[in-house]
Amino acid sequence: MNLVRAELFKIRTTSTWWILALVTLPLWGLTLLFNWLQTSLMVSEDMSGTAATEADAQVLAAASQAENLAANLYTNGQFFGLLMVMVLGILVITSEFFHQTVTTTFLTTPHRTAVSLAKLGAAAILGALFWLVTTLLNIPVAVAILGAYDVGSQLGSAAIWQAIALNGLAYLLWAIFGVGVGVLIRSQLGATVTAVVVYFGGYIGAAMVIVTLANRFGDWINNLQVLVPPLASQLMVTGTDLPGNPARWVGAVVLIGYAVVTGVIGTALLRKRDIS
């Protein structure tokens, strides 16, 4: 725990965390505006008639259910929030190389595995803190929006709390991903730019490819979306399991698998690489 506290102290004494927090806040507000408009549209109109296929109509009908509308608002800001905590995880490790303090760190604590685990733990804690803050912002706003449309808060539903909890798990895991990326690409700028491009490109590109393949080979292709981390994260926070999509727990399992692999590879590389 002393090593974890030391890693948290390094972040706390720099401007990194509050800069990312300041960036996250307007992005959270932008996402809230979009989700508010989406809620208004789904409550006031039957969106299933706009679907191209029967399967799409079923998904839209399910997404319009009160629990799913509520879950979307209670986990508002996830898309950009996960990106921010991944970048924070990257900076936890790459800042050591950028400021050339990594040699001092390993001389002070020669057990590299312990240092690596401390960095992973610190990143996970920071990810959880970002989730906590956004959740505390989301709850009163979501209650107000849902009340305005006579949907009800839905806070009595276990599915809502499951979505909120799974959202927290996603934040934690994406912070761990960031540390792994930072180990693979030591350059602070290079790792950050690569991660952002892959995040957005993977999300948009994978969604387009899956839709195209599903139209050609059948709706079963939609199940493959769970293999794409950003899409798996979104799947985790639906209020209920959506028709034609994998269950929420599948998305959680996939993300945990990615985090374990990333953490193991990152630790192994950190132990073997020359840091001079």
C-alpha positions in Angstrom: 0.0 0.0 0.0 2.9 2.4 0.6 3.9 2.0 -3.0 0.4 2.7 -4.2 0.2 5.8 -2.0 3.6 6.9 -3.4 2.2 6.6 -7.0 -0.9 8.5 -6.0 1.2 11.2 -4.5 3.2 11.6 -7.7 0.0 12.2 -9.6 -1.5 14.5 -7.0 1.5 16.7 -7.0 1.3 17.4 -10.7 -1.2 19.2 -12.8 -2.1 16.0 -14.8 -5.1 14.9 -12.8 -6.9 18.3 -12.6 -6.3 19.1 -16.3 -7.9 15.8 -17.3 -10.7 16.5 -14.8 -11.3 20.0 -16.3 -11.4 18.4 -19.8 -13.8 15.7 -18.6 -16.3 18.1 -17.2 -17.4 19.8 -20.4 -17.4 16.5 -22.3 -19.7 15.1 -19.5 -22.0 18.1 -20.1 -22.0 17.6 -23.9 -22.8 13.9 -23.5 -25.6 14.8 -21.0 -27.2 17.2 -23.5 -27.1 14.4 -26.2 -28.6 11.8 -23.8 -31.2 14.3 -22.6 -32.3 14.9 -26.2 -32.3 11.1 -26.9 -34.4 10.5 -23.8 -36.9 13.2 -24.9 -37.1 11.7 -28.4 -37.6 8.1 -27.2 -40.2 9.0 -24.6 -42.3 11.2 -27.0 -42.1 9.1 -30.1 -42.2 5.4 -31.1 -38.8 4.9 -32.6 -39.3 1.3 -33.7 -41.0 2.5 -36.9 -37.8 4.1 -38.1 -35.8 0.8 -37.9 -34.6 -0.8 -41.1 -35.2 -4.4 -39.9 -37.4 -6.2 -37.4 -34.3 -6.9 -35.2 -33.5 -3.2 -35.1 -37.1 -2.4 -34.2 -36.8 -4.8 -31.2 -33.6 -3.2 -30.0 -35.1 0.3 -30.3 -38.2 -0.8 -28.4 -36.1 -2.3 -25.7 -33.9 0.8 -25.5 -37.0 2.9 -25.0 -38.0 1.0 -21.8 -37.8 3.0 -18.6 -34.9 1.0 -17.1 -32.8 1.4 -20.2 -33.5 5.1 -20.5 -32.6 5.5 -16.8 -29.4 3.4 -17.1 -28.2 5.6 -20.0 -28.6 8.7 -17.9 -27.1 7.3 -14.7 -24.0 6.2 -16.6 -23.8 9.4 -18.6 -20.3 10.5 -19.7 -18.9 7.0 -20.0 -17.6 7.3 -23.5 -15.3 10.3 -22.9 -14.8 9.4 -19.3 -13.2 6.0 -20.2 -10.9 7.8 -22.7 -9.8 10.2 -20.0 -9.0 7.6 -17.4 -7.1 5.6 -20.1 -5.0 8.7 -20.8 -4.5 9.1 -17.1 -3.3 5.5 -16.8 -0.9 6.2 -19.7 0.6 9.2 -17.9 1.1 7.3 -14.7 3.8 5.3 -16.4 5.0 7.5 -19.3 5.6 10.5 -17.0 8.4 8.5 -15.3 10.2 8.2 -18.7 9.3 11.7 -19.8 10.7 13.3 -16.6 13.5 10.7 -16.4 12.5 9.7 -12.8 12.1 6.0 -13.6 15.7 5.2 -12.7 15.3 6.7 -9.3 12.0 4.9 -8.8 13.6 1.5 -9.5 16.7 2.3 -7.4 14.4 3.2 -4.5 12.3 0.1 -5.0 14.3 -2.5 -7.0 11.4 -5.0 -7.2 10.0 -3.9 -10.5 6.9 -6.2 -10.2 5.9 -4.4 -7.0 6.3 -1.0 -8.7 4.3 -2.2 -11.7 1.5 -3.5 -9.5 1.5 -0.2 -7.5 1.1 1.7 -10.7 -1.8 -0.5 -11.8 -3.4 -0.1 -8.4 -3.0 3.6 -8.4 -4.4 3.9 -11.9 -7.4 1.7 -10.9 -8.1 4.0 -7.9 -7.9 7.1 -10.0 -10.3 5.5 -12.5 -12.7 4.6 -9.7 -12.6 8.2 -8.4 -13.5 9.6 -11.9 -16.4 7.2 -11.9 -17.5 8.2 -8.5 -17.5 11.9 -9.3 -19.4 11.5 -12.6 -21.9 9.2 -10.9 -22.6 11.7 -8.1 -23.2 14.3 -10.8 -25.4 11.9 -12.9 -27.8 10.8 -10.2 -29.5 14.1 -9.3 -29.5 15.2 -13.0 -30.9 11.9 -14.2 -33.6 11.9 -11.5 -34.7 15.4 -12.6 -34.8 14.5 -16.3 -36.7 11.3 -15.8 -39.1 13.1 -13.5 -39.7 15.7 -16.1 -40.9 13.0 -18.5 -42.9 11.1 -15.8 -40.7 8.1 -16.2 -39.7 7.8 -12.6 -36.2 7.6 -11.2 -36.0 3.7 -11.5 -33.6 3.7 -8.6 -35.6 0.9 -7.0 -34.6 -1.4 -9.9 -31.6 -3.7 -9.3 -30.8 -3.4 -13.0 -30.0 0.3 -12.6 -27.5 -0.3 -9.7 -26.0 -3.1 -11.7 -25.4 -0.8 -14.6 -23.9 1.9 -12.3 -21.6 -0.7 -10.7 -20.5 -2.2 -14.1 -19.8 1.4 -15.2 -17.4 1.7 -12.3 -15.8 -1.6 -13.3 -15.3 -0.2 -16.8 -13.6 2.9 -15.5 -11.2 0.9 -13.3 -10.3 -1.5 -16.2 -9.7 1.3 -18.7 -7.3 2.9 -16.4 -5.4 -0.3 -16.2 -5.4 -0.5 -20.0 -3.8 2.9 -20.0 -0.9 1.7 -17.9 -0.4 -1.2 -20.3 -0.3 1.1 -23.3 2.2 3.4 -21.6 4.5 0.5 -21.0 4.3 -0.6 -24.7 4.8 3.0 -26.0 7.2 4.9 -23.7 6.7 8.2 -25.4 4.1 10.2 -23.5 2.8 12.0 -26.7 3.1 8.9 -28.8 1.2 6.7 -26.4 -1.5 9.3 -25.8 -2.1 10.0 -29.5 -2.0 6.3 -30.4 -4.5 5.4 -27.7 -6.9 8.2 -28.7 -6.8 7.2 -32.4 -7.3 3.6 -31.6 -10.1 4.3 -29.2 -12.1 6.5 -31.6 -11.1 4.5 -34.7 -11.8 1.2 -33.1 -15.2 2.3 -31.9 -16.4 3.9 -35.1 -14.7 1.4 -37.5 -15.8 -1.7 -35.6 -19.4 -0.4 -35.4 -19.5 0.2 -39.1 -17.9 -3.2 -39.9 -20.3 -5.1 -37.6 -23.3 -3.4 -39.1 -22.1 -4.2 -42.6 -21.4 -7.8 -41.8 -24.7 -8.2 -39.9 -26.6 -7.0 -43.0 -24.7 -9.4 -45.2 -24.5 -12.6 -43.0 -27.1 -12.2 -40.4 -27.8 -10.6 -37.0 -25.7 -13.1 -35.1 -22.7 -11.0 -36.2 -23.9 -8.4 -33.7 -22.6 -10.7 -30.9 -19.0 -10.0 -32.1 -19.3 -6.3 -30.9 -18.5 -7.5 -27.4 -14.9 -8.2 -28.6 -14.3 -4.5 -29.2 -13.5 -2.8 -25.8 -15.4 0.5 -26.3 -18.5 -1.4 -27.5 -18.2 -3.9 -24.7 -18.1 -1.0 -22.2 -21.3 0.4 -23.6 -23.0 -3.0 -23.5 -22.2 -3.3 -19.8 -24.3 -0.3 -18.8 -27.6 -1.1 -20.5 -30.4 -1.4 -18.0 -31.5 -4.7 -19.4 -30.0 -7.2 -21.9 -30.9 -5.9 -25.4 -32.4 -8.3 -28.1 -29.8 -9.6 -30.5 -26.9 -8.4 -28.3 -24.7 -10.4 -25.8 -25.6 -10.2 -22.1 -24.1 -7.4 -20.1 -21.9 -9.8 -18.0 -20.2 -10.9 -21.3 -19.0 -7.4 -21.9 -17.6 -7.3 -18.3 -15.8 -10.7 -18.8 -14.2 -9.5 -22.0 -13.0 -6.3 -20.5 -11.6 -8.1 -17.5 -9.8 -10.4 -19.9 -8.2 -7.5 -21.7 -7.2 -5.8 -18.4 -5.5 -9.0 -17.1 -3.6 -9.5 -20.4 -2.6 -5.9 -20.5 -1.5 -5.9 -16.9 0.5 -9.1 -17.3 2.2 -8.0 -20.5 3.0 -4.6 -19.0 4.5 -6.0 -15.9 6.6 -8.5 -17.8 7.9 -5.7 -20.1 8.6 -3.4 -17.2 10.7 -6.2 -15.5 12.8 -7.0 -18.6 13.3 -3.7 -20.4 16.4 -1.6 -20.0 15.3 1.7 -18.4 18.6 3.6 -18.8 
